[in-house]
Structure formats: structure tokens, C-alpha cells
Amino acid sequence: MTDVLRRGRASLAFSFFAQGATFALLVTRIPAIQDRYGVSDALLPAFLAAVPILAGVGSVTTEQLVKRIRPSRLLRWSQPVVLLALLGVGSGDRLVELAVALGAFGLAVGALDASMNMLGVSLQRTYGRSIMLGFHATYSLGGIVGASLAWVGAHWHLSLFVSYLPVVLVLLPAAFVGSRWYVDGDAASGLEAGAGAGTGAGTGTGTGGDVDAAAGKGQAESGALVFRLLLPLCLVMTFAYIGDSTVSNWSAKYLQDVLGSSEQLATVPYNVYMVMTLVGRAVGDFGVRRFGAVAVVRLGAVVAALGFAVVAVAPGAWVGMLGFTLLGLGLCVLVPQTFAAAGRLFPGASDAAIARLNIFNYVGFLIGSPLVGALGDAWNYRGAMLVPMVLVLATLGYARSFAPEPDRYGDGHERPRTADVGRGSNGL
């Protein structure tokens, strides 16, 4: 790999880290935000739902923007907006100010998530091996840092503004400077194709290339066909984020209100969850290379369902922690592998596929957060935890959608790196 690609990978990993920290600081302080602005329990689900709705709008807009603007440029400017919006959440004291800050946060997050994963998938294609879980591992690491800082803020009774300001002052300039080294898909392919040409390995032909070429042609000719092929991955993304949003939006409230923990301890489940997602994602790429994406996705779904079951029947806070531990290990592999599968399925239109798939990230959040809240109010929160458990188990029925096509990267025995890049080698 060239130094340009290594710097691009490192800078993109930092972007994932910054977003993980930012999001964790928002969701783990929901009780404090609710108290600061006087948001009622009945109104809270509406505020939580507004963020993914606007993020979906941002992702749809990004699909159109990347036809004219490089994803790296969108990421460079959307991340500072997200950080400033977080600071805005901690600065106001009226509901209208909270609405404006969360609205800006949602729109910018949609562009950020889509462009960030576009760059990750294109780099994975260039590297010729599974690296997406590694990017998402840095997101988890950022979430751990953000949740830990949230615990400090709750422990020392710091205001939201005081908790958020130092983080924004550190992450915003660092992310902006690092953005100069982002590598877009066409630039990455050009760099690696040049290296492959130098070794004479970039002119392979065969049935694998013909399959990719036919797929790319079909994608260009029929939008309906694209969505039909993408639909199983969209459903998996939705189910995964219903589970993830249940943890991020309700874990603190569940531990405090249902399991009787303190406010400080209520910030810990999300931290535990992020620690286990970090562990799972740190080793997940090796698992994909050794056992294949299908086996990894199936195992993740089963472990996550077990985690929800433990949370639902937990007699106290510490058993609940065990459930969130299992949830982190199980859910951590689903989202990165879903993005990676979309990149393999549509190598000639991966940006569009990822932007569309990313919308279902927010569909999951949109459904999961109000659904758990409504069921908790109408029934009980323990019973509400069984719904995402069933949906995550439904992922098992779509696991074959993660199987790689012949001669593509991502199975148990990946192709040599130089055979995975360049227009001559994969039929693009």
C-alpha cells in the first residue's frame, strides 16, 4: 500500500473515532438534556425521532450531492457541523433552541455517516481485504471515550456546555486538519491500479469479471433492480439499528428507572456496550477473513438476541450490564458487514448503494426509539426489550445476502490484493 492510502485510512479512522465520541456524548446524557430543557416523557420520543428523520433527509441529499461533489469534501464539512450542533445542545435552555440544535445535528449526521462509509468501502475495495470492521472499531473507541466523559460530567454535576466544550475544541480542528488526507474511491483505485500495472497483475479476465460487469450494467439500467437486490441488506440494517437505538437511547433510562440504578451508573451500560463493540470489531475483520461474512453475521445475530433476553429478565443493574455486554458483542458486526456487502454487490455504484442503505440506519432509529418508548409506557420496558430481540433474530433469514460472489474479496480465502483493483482486473 502507498503512503497516500495509509494516511487516508488513518485519517478516516479518526473521523469514525470523532463521530463515535460525539454521538455517545449526546445519547448518554439524554436524562440530563431532558431535565435541562424540561422535556416530558411523552415528548421525549418525538425529539429522539426527529434526529433520524432529518438524518435520513441528509443521506438522501448526499446521494445526489456525490454525483457532483467528492465524498471526502462532504465529510470534511459535515463533521464540524455535527460537533458545533452538539455544543448547541448544551448551550440553550428553551425547547426551540434544542429543536434547532438537534435539527442541525440530524441533517449533518446524515451526510457524515453516508460519506464516511462511502470512503471506507472504497478503501476496503482497494485494499482487497476486510477492513470495514476496523473503521467501526475506532467509532466504538470514540464511543467509549465519549461515554466516559459523560460519566465524568454526571459524576461532577457539570453542565452540558462545560462537558461538551473541551471535546469540541479538541476534535473539531483535529478532524478538519486530518480531512486533507481523505482518499476518494476513484483516487484510491487509480493509485492501486498503477501499482498493479507495474507488476503486470492488473489485466486479469474471466468469469468473475464478466459477472461484475453484468451486475454493473444492470445497476445502471434499472433503479428498481438495484433496490430489489439491496432490499435484504436494507432490512438487516434496519433490524440492527433498532437494536442499537434501543441501547443508545434507552439503556440509561432502563437501568435507572427499571433496574433502580443511580444516575452515574446509568451512564455505564452504553460504555460497556461500546467496549464490547470495540472488542468484537477489533477482531471481526480476522473472523471475516477466516470464516466468511455469513458465519460472522449469523453468530452476531444469535449473541445479540441472547443479550436482549438477559436485559429483559435482569433482576438488577449488574445482570443488566451482562445483557448489554452480549449486545455489544453481537450487534457490532452487523452494520459494518452490511455496508461492506453493499460495496461488493454494487462495485460500479457503491456510493449510491451506501447512501440508500444508510437511510435504513435512520429507519431503524426512527422505529426503534419510539417503539420501545411506546411499548414501555403502554406495557412495560422489560417486555419492550423482546421486540428488538425478535427482529435481530430475523437477520438469520437474510444472512446469505452477505455471501461474496466468486472472485470477490471478503470470503475465507481472499484474492491477492493486486488482483482486486484496476479496471482490467474486476471487469469494471
ZICORBEL-V688351 format. One record per residue. N is the residue number from 1. RES is the residue in one letter. PHI is phi in whole degrees, 0 to 359 (* if undefined). NEAR is the number of other C-alpha atoms within 12 Angstrom. Layout:
n->N res->RES phi->PHI near->NEAR
n->N res->RES phi->PHI near->NEAR
This chain:
n->1 res->M phi->* near->24
n->2 res->T phi->281 near->21
n->3 res->D phi->298 near->14
n->4 res->V phi->299 near->22
n->5 res->L phi->291 near->30
n->6 res->R phi->296 near->21
n->7 res->R phi->294 near->21
n->8 res->G phi->297 near->34
n->9 res->R phi->294 near->39
n->10 res->A phi->294 near->28
n->11 res->S phi->291 near->33
n->12 res->L phi->291 near->50
n->13 res->A phi->299 near->37
n->14 res->F phi->294 near->37
n->15 res->S phi->297 near->50
n->16 res->F phi->299 near->41
n->17 res->F phi->300 near->35
n->18 res->A phi->298 near->44
n->19 res->Q phi->290 near->46
n->20 res->G phi->298 near->42
n->21 res->A phi->295 near->39
n->22 res->T phi->297 near->47
n->23 res->F phi->294 near->44
n->24 res->A phi->297 near->43
n->25 res->L phi->297 near->48
n->26 res->L phi->284 near->44
n->27 res->V phi->285 near->41
n->28 res->T phi->282 near->49
n->29 res->R phi->253 near->46
n->30 res->I phi->302 near->38
n->31 res->P phi->301 near->34
n->32 res->A phi->292 near->34
n->33 res->I phi->296 near->37
n->34 res->Q phi->299 near->29
n->35 res->D phi->291 near->19
n->36 res->R phi->298 near->24
n->37 res->Y phi->261 near->26
n->38 res->G phi->66 near->20
n->39 res->V phi->280 near->24
n->40 res->S phi->287 near->17
n->41 res->D phi->298 near->22
n->42 res->A phi->289 near->17
n->43 res->L phi->273 near->19
n->44 res->L phi->304 near->29
n->45 res->P phi->301 near->32
n->46 res->A phi->294 near->24
n->47 res->F phi->294 near->33
n->48 res->L phi->294 near->41
n->49 res->A phi->285 near->31
n->50 res->A phi->296 near->31
n->51 res->V phi->296 near->43
n->52 res->P phi->294 near->41
n->53 res->I phi->299 near->33
n->54 res->L phi->291 near->32
n->55 res->A phi->295 near->39
n->56 res->G phi->299 near->37
n->57 res->V phi->299 near->32
n->58 res->G phi->297 near->34
n->59 res->S phi->291 near->44
n->60 res->V phi->299 near->33
n->61 res->T phi->297 near->29
n->62 res->T phi->296 near->41
n->63 res->E phi->303 near->34
n->64 res->Q phi->281 near->23
n->65 res->L phi->294 near->23
n->66 res->V phi->290 near->30
n->67 res->K phi->289 near->16
n->68 res->R phi->238 near->13
n->69 res->I phi->236 near->20
n->70 res->R phi->297 near->28
n->71 res->P phi->304 near->42
n->72 res->S phi->298 near->42
n->73 res->R phi->289 near->28
n->74 res->L phi->298 near->38
n->75 res->L phi->294 near->44
n->76 res->R phi->301 near->35
n->77 res->W phi->262 near->30
n->78 res->S phi->281 near->37
n->79 res->Q phi->295 near->47
n->80 res->P phi->300 near->35
n->81 res->V phi->296 near->33
n->82 res->V phi->300 near->42
n->83 res->L phi->296 near->44
n->84 res->L phi->292 near->33
n->85 res->A phi->294 near->37
n->86 res->L phi->300 near->47
n->87 res->L phi->298 near->35
n->88 res->G phi->296 near->31
n->89 res->V phi->300 near->42
n->90 res->G phi->275 near->34
n->91 res->S phi->259 near->26
n->92 res->G phi->271 near->24
n->93 res->D phi->215 near->24
n->94 res->R phi->242 near->20
n->95 res->L phi->299 near->23
n->96 res->V phi->295 near->17
n->97 res->E phi->291 near->22
n->98 res->L phi->297 near->31
n->99 res->A phi->297 near->30
n->100 res->V phi->295 near->26
n->101 res->A phi->296 near->32
n->102 res->L phi->292 near->40
n->103 res->G phi->296 near->33
n->104 res->A phi->296 near->34
n->105 res->F phi->300 near->41
n->106 res->G phi->297 near->40
n->107 res->L phi->300 near->34
n->108 res->A phi->290 near->41
n->109 res->V phi->297 near->47
n->110 res->G phi->301 near->44
n->111 res->A phi->293 near->47
n->112 res->L phi->294 near->43
n->113 res->D phi->299 near->53
n->114 res->A phi->296 near->48
n->115 res->S phi->293 near->50
n->116 res->M phi->297 near->53
n->117 res->N phi->285 near->51
n->118 res->M phi->302 near->48
n->119 res->L phi->295 near->51
n->120 res->G phi->295 near->49
n->121 res->V phi->294 near->52
n->122 res->S phi->293 near->48
n->123 res->L phi->293 near->45
n->124 res->Q phi->299 near->47
n->125 res->R phi->298 near->46
n->126 res->T phi->291 near->49
n->127 res->Y phi->292 near->37
n->128 res->G phi->77 near->37
n->129 res->R phi->206 near->38
n->130 res->S phi->290 near->47
n->131 res->I phi->226 near->40
n->132 res->M phi->295 near->49
n->133 res->L phi->297 near->43
n->134 res->G phi->296 near->40
n->135 res->F phi->299 near->47
n->136 res->H phi->289 near->46
n->137 res->A phi->295 near->40
n->138 res->T phi->291 near->37
n->139 res->Y phi->299 near->40
n->140 res->S phi->297 near->45
n->141 res->L phi->299 near->39
n->142 res->G phi->298 near->34
n->143 res->G phi->297 near->41
n->144 res->I phi->296 near->38
n->145 res->V phi->298 near->32
n->146 res->G phi->296 near->39
n->147 res->A phi->294 near->42
n->148 res->S phi->294 near->32
n->149 res->L phi->295 near->35
n->150 res->A phi->296 near->44
n->151 res->W phi->298 near->34
n->152 res->V phi->300 near->26
n->153 res->G phi->299 near->27
n->154 res->A phi->291 near->29
n->155 res->H phi->296 near->21
n->156 res->W phi->266 near->15
n->157 res->H phi->56 near->18
n->158 res->L phi->282 near->20
n->159 res->S phi->292 near->25
n->160 res->L phi->300 near->37
n->161 res->F phi->297 near->30
n->162 res->V phi->294 near->24
n->163 res->S phi->290 near->33
n->164 res->Y phi->275 near->36
n->165 res->L phi->302 near->27
n->166 res->P phi->299 near->22
n->167 res->V phi->296 near->34
n->168 res->V phi->295 near->32
n->169 res->L phi->295 near->21
n->170 res->V phi->273 near->18
n->171 res->L phi->285 near->33
n->172 res->L phi->298 near->34
n->173 res->P phi->294 near->23
n->174 res->A phi->295 near->23
n->175 res->A phi->294 near->34
n->176 res->F phi->293 near->30
n->177 res->V phi->293 near->20
n->178 res->G phi->296 near->29
n->179 res->S phi->294 near->35
n->180 res->R phi->292 near->24
n->181 res->W phi->256 near->29
n->182 res->Y phi->302 near->39
n->183 res->V phi->239 near->42
n->184 res->D phi->284 near->38
n->185 res->G phi->301 near->39
n->186 res->D phi->293 near->29
n->187 res->A phi->292 near->26
n->188 res->A phi->297 near->36
n->189 res->S phi->295 near->40
n->190 res->G phi->295 near->25
n->191 res->L phi->298 near->27
n->192 res->E phi->286 near->37
n->193 res->A phi->296 near->34
n->194 res->G phi->297 near->24
n->195 res->A phi->295 near->24
n->196 res->G phi->295 near->29
n->197 res->A phi->296 near->22
n->198 res->G phi->294 near->14
n->199 res->T phi->263 near->14
n->200 res->G phi->78 near->16
n->201 res->A phi->259 near->25
n->202 res->G phi->259 near->29
n->203 res->T phi->237 near->24
n->204 res->G phi->292 near->25
n->205 res->T phi->225 near->22
n->206 res->G phi->140 near->17
n->207 res->T phi->293 near->17
n->208 res->G phi->300 near->25
n->209 res->G phi->295 near->29
n->210 res->D phi->296 near->21
n->211 res->V phi->297 near->25
n->212 res->D phi->297 near->33
n->213 res->A phi->295 near->26
n->214 res->A phi->295 near->21
n->215 res->A phi->297 near->28
n->216 res->G phi->298 near->28
n->217 res->K phi->295 near->21
n->218 res->G phi->297 near->23
n->219 res->Q phi->297 near->26
n->220 res->A phi->291 near->21
n->221 res->E phi->272 near->13
n->222 res->S phi->220 near->14
n->223 res->G phi->295 near->18
n->224 res->A phi->297 near->13
n->225 res->L phi->296 near->18
n->226 res->V phi->301 near->31
n->227 res->F phi->292 near->25
n->228 res->R phi->298 near->19
n->229 res->L phi->290 near->26
n->230 res->L phi->277 near->36
n->231 res->L phi->305 near->25
n->232 res->P phi->302 near->28
n->233 res->L phi->292 near->44
n->234 res->C phi->297 near->38
n->235 res->L phi->293 near->37
n->236 res->V phi->298 near->45
n->237 res->M phi->300 near->46
n->238 res->T phi->298 near->35
n->239 res->F phi->297 near->42
n->240 res->A phi->297 near->48
n->241 res->Y phi->279 near->43
n->242 res->I phi->298 near->43
n->243 res->G phi->296 near->51
n->244 res->D phi->295 near->48
n->245 res->S phi->291 near->43
n->246 res->T phi->298 near->47
n->247 res->V phi->290 near->47
n->248 res->S phi->291 near->41
n->249 res->N phi->266 near->42
n->250 res->W phi->238 near->43
n->251 res->S phi->298 near->48
n->252 res->A phi->296 near->42
n->253 res->K phi->292 near->38
n->254 res->Y phi->296 near->42
n->255 res->L phi->294 near->38
n->256 res->Q phi->282 near->25
n->257 res->D phi->272 near->22
n->258 res->V phi->265 near->29
n->259 res->L phi->261 near->28
n->260 res->G phi->73 near->20
n->261 res->S phi->274 near->25
n->262 res->S phi->282 near->21
n->263 res->E phi->297 near->31
n->264 res->Q phi->296 near->30
n->265 res->L phi->294 near->32
n->266 res->A phi->293 near->41
n->267 res->T phi->279 near->46
n->268 res->V phi->283 near->44
n->269 res->P phi->305 near->47
n->270 res->Y phi->294 near->53
n->271 res->N phi->295 near->41
n->272 res->V phi->300 near->38
n->273 res->Y phi->303 near->43
n->274 res->M phi->290 near->47
n->275 res->V phi->299 near->35
n->276 res->M phi->287 near->36
n->277 res->T phi->293 near->43
n->278 res->L phi->297 near->36
n->279 res->V phi->298 near->30
n->280 res->G phi->297 near->39
n->281 res->R phi->285 near->38
n->282 res->A phi->297 near->30
n->283 res->V phi->256 near->26
n->284 res->G phi->297 near->40
n->285 res->D phi->299 near->35
n->286 res->F phi->294 near->26
n->287 res->G phi->296 near->30
n->288 res->V phi->296 near->41
n->289 res->R phi->294 near->27
n->290 res->R phi->273 near->20
n->291 res->F phi->249 near->22
n->292 res->G phi->95 near->32
n->293 res->A phi->294 near->44
n->294 res->V phi->298 near->32
n->295 res->A phi->296 near->29
n->296 res->V phi->295 near->42
n->297 res->V phi->294 near->45
n->298 res->R phi->298 near->33
n->299 res->L phi->298 near->32
n->300 res->G phi->300 near->40
n->301 res->A phi->296 near->41
n->302 res->V phi->294 near->31
n->303 res->V phi->296 near->34
n->304 res->A phi->296 near->49
n->305 res->A phi->298 near->39
n->306 res->L phi->297 near->31
n->307 res->G phi->299 near->39
n->308 res->F phi->297 near->45
n->309 res->A phi->296 near->30
n->310 res->V phi->295 near->29
n->311 res->V phi->300 near->40
n->312 res->A phi->295 near->34
n->313 res->V phi->254 near->26
n->314 res->A phi->300 near->26
n->315 res->P phi->279 near->19
n->316 res->G phi->203 near->22
n->317 res->A phi->298 near->32
n->318 res->W phi->286 near->24
n->319 res->V phi->292 near->23
n->320 res->G phi->301 near->39
n->321 res->M phi->301 near->39
n->322 res->L phi->300 near->31
n->323 res->G phi->298 near->37
n->324 res->F phi->292 near->47
n->325 res->T phi->297 near->37
n->326 res->L phi->295 near->36
n->327 res->L phi->298 near->50
n->328 res->G phi->298 near->44
n->329 res->L phi->294 near->40
n->330 res->G phi->278 near->41
n->331 res->L phi->288 near->57
n->332 res->C phi->299 near->48
n->333 res->V phi->271 near->54
n->334 res->L phi->291 near->54
n->335 res->V phi->293 near->49
n->336 res->P phi->301 near->51
n->337 res->Q phi->290 near->50
n->338 res->T phi->291 near->48
n->339 res->F phi->299 near->52
n->340 res->A phi->297 near->51
n->341 res->A phi->296 near->49
n->342 res->A phi->296 near->47
n->343 res->G phi->296 near->45
n->344 res->R phi->290 near->45
n->345 res->L phi->291 near->43
n->346 res->F phi->234 near->39
n->347 res->P phi->296 near->46
n->348 res->G phi->269 near->31
n->349 res->A phi->214 near->35
n->350 res->S phi->292 near->42
n->351 res->D phi->298 near->43
n->352 res->A phi->295 near->38
n->353 res->A phi->297 near->46
n->354 res->I phi->291 near->50
n->355 res->A phi->298 near->44
n->356 res->R phi->291 near->43
n->357 res->L phi->298 near->46
n->358 res->N phi->297 near->50
n->359 res->I phi->302 near->40
n->360 res->F phi->284 near->41
n->361 res->N phi->306 near->44
n->362 res->Y phi->281 near->44
n->363 res->V phi->300 near->38
n->364 res->G phi->298 near->38
n->365 res->F phi->296 near->41
n->366 res->L phi->296 near->36
n->367 res->I phi->282 near->36
n->368 res->G phi->297 near->41
n->369 res->S phi->295 near->41
n->370 res->P phi->294 near->33
n->371 res->L phi->297 near->34
n->372 res->V phi->295 near->40
n->373 res->G phi->296 near->35
n->374 res->A phi->294 near->25
n->375 res->L phi->294 near->22
n->376 res->G phi->295 near->29
n->377 res->D phi->287 near->18
n->378 res->A phi->280 near->15
n->379 res->W phi->236 near->14
n->380 res->N phi->199 near->21
n->381 res->Y phi->287 near->33
n->382 res->R phi->296 near->34
n->383 res->G phi->297 near->28
n->384 res->A phi->298 near->33
n->385 res->M phi->291 near->46
n->386 res->L phi->284 near->31
n->387 res->V phi->292 near->31
n->388 res->P phi->298 near->43
n->389 res->M phi->299 near->39
n->390 res->V phi->295 near->26
n->391 res->L phi->294 near->32
n->392 res->V phi->296 near->45
n->393 res->L phi->298 near->34
n->394 res->A phi->296 near->26
n->395 res->T phi->302 near->41
n->396 res->L phi->303 near->31
n->397 res->G phi->289 near->22
n->398 res->Y phi->248 near->31
n->399 res->A phi->298 near->32
n->400 res->R phi->295 near->22
n->401 res->S phi->294 near->32
n->402 res->F phi->269 near->41
n->403 res->A phi->290 near->31
n->404 res->P phi->287 near->33
n->405 res->E phi->286 near->29
n->406 res->P phi->304 near->22
n->407 res->D phi->68 near->31
n->408 res->R phi->251 near->40
n->409 res->Y phi->285 near->40
n->410 res->G phi->111 near->46
n->411 res->D phi->268 near->32
n->412 res->G phi->290 near->25
n->413 res->H phi->222 near->23
n->414 res->E phi->286 near->28
n->415 res->R phi->287 near->27
n->416 res->P phi->303 near->22
n->417 res->R phi->301 near->31
n->418 res->T phi->290 near->34
n->419 res->A phi->276 near->37
n->420 res->D phi->260 near->41
n->421 res->V phi->229 near->44
n->422 res->G phi->91 near->37
n->423 res->R phi->293 near->29
n->424 res->G phi->287 near->28
n->425 res->S phi->271 near->35
n->426 res->N phi->235 near->41
n->427 res->G phi->82 near->29
n->428 res->L phi->280 near->27
